[in-house]
Amino acid sequence: MDGFFHTQNKKHVHPPKHVNKRLNPAQVRLLETSFAANNKLDAELKLHLAKQLGIPPRQVAVWFQNKRARRKTQSLEQRIENALVEKRRLEKEVERLQGELGKAREMAALALMKQTGPQVCCNLSCSFDENGGFLPIDGELFASLIGE
């Protein structure tokens, strides 16, 4: 009975039909050159390259497919990097413009203070009436003074 189970447990290992070996540098160069000329592989070119390289046509097809996938990934990574660089540039530009806007507001406040006297609040949101009470500043007037 042990012999029966022993023979049943043996696994049948089938040798692979063709072992795909690593391509040598000359083969890779030829594939790269062909890919640069046309990244889509037609049947005729696939058979021609397979015969020229001494590898199965399926290996040529898989190499082209993998190369297209790698190129697409690299392209996406490059686009992401470019977007991040542009984002950083725009953030710096926003900072610079906010600084300019702050300076322009300060200049407008100083100009307004010179015109109306020292009773204008420093934050430009209000001014004082004759009794020391608060009066709102006309928003349109203020906007025209600072150029908005």
Protein Blocks (a to p, Z undefined) as FASTA:
>chain_A
ZZmmmmmmpccddddfbdcddddfklmmmmmmmmmmomcdcfklmmmmmmmnopafklmm
mmmmmmmmmmmmmmmmmmmmmmmmmmmmmmmmmmmmmmmmmmmmmmmmmmmmmmnojkbc
fklpaccdfkopacdddfklmmmmnoZZ
